[in-house]
Amino acid sequence: FQEHARHVPSAPSAESPRNTVVCRDAVLAPLFWAAFRARTREQCEWIYPTGPAAVCVPGTDPIRILVIGDGAAAGCGVLIHDLGIAGFLARHVAEHLGRGASVTVSAQPAASARSTLGCVSSVDLDGYDAIVLMLVTTDAFCLTGRRSWQRSMTGLVEALTSARCASVFVTSTASMK
């Protein structure tokens, strides 16, 4: 029996790298989430656009784009959407395609992949030529688990691609290097 016991692989020890990562995430994720939620409750300190959540560049046969996402998509740091992602995107697309552009924003500063998946069914997706999905900040900051994030993003992309829309674009994070 002792001979056999030496050859049986042991369970991972508490010091193994995998267990260290799991323990770190289990302890730190709720702390990061609490800090993030506390900070987002103070959104009155943050600058977000007021007024209509749409930017239009006049022109023939305007392309309709919907931007869904978190803080950056919501226009964090600017007073009007013309100065944020929506305005930049509308002007760039109109110039590049030589036609009008209408960009609508449906974003929440603290949106996560999971929360967006939960409310995307209430957004009218019909009639848009393209949808841009910009979600990264909340999930990254709150250390959302990879599998959970992947499930939510997969469901979200599937829901968006099932709409009568020509294209769905998913942005990535900026390089931190």
Buried (B, 14 or more C-beta within 10 A) or exposed (E): EEEEEEEEEEEEEEEEEEEEEEEEBEEEBEEBBEEBEEEBEEBEEEEBBEEEBBBBBEBEEBBBBBBBBBBBBBBBEBEBBBBBBBBBBBBEBBEEEEBBBBBBBBBBBBBBBBBBBEEBEEBEBEEBBBBBBBBBBBBBBBBBBEEEBEBBBEBBBEBBEEBEBEEBEBBEEEEEE
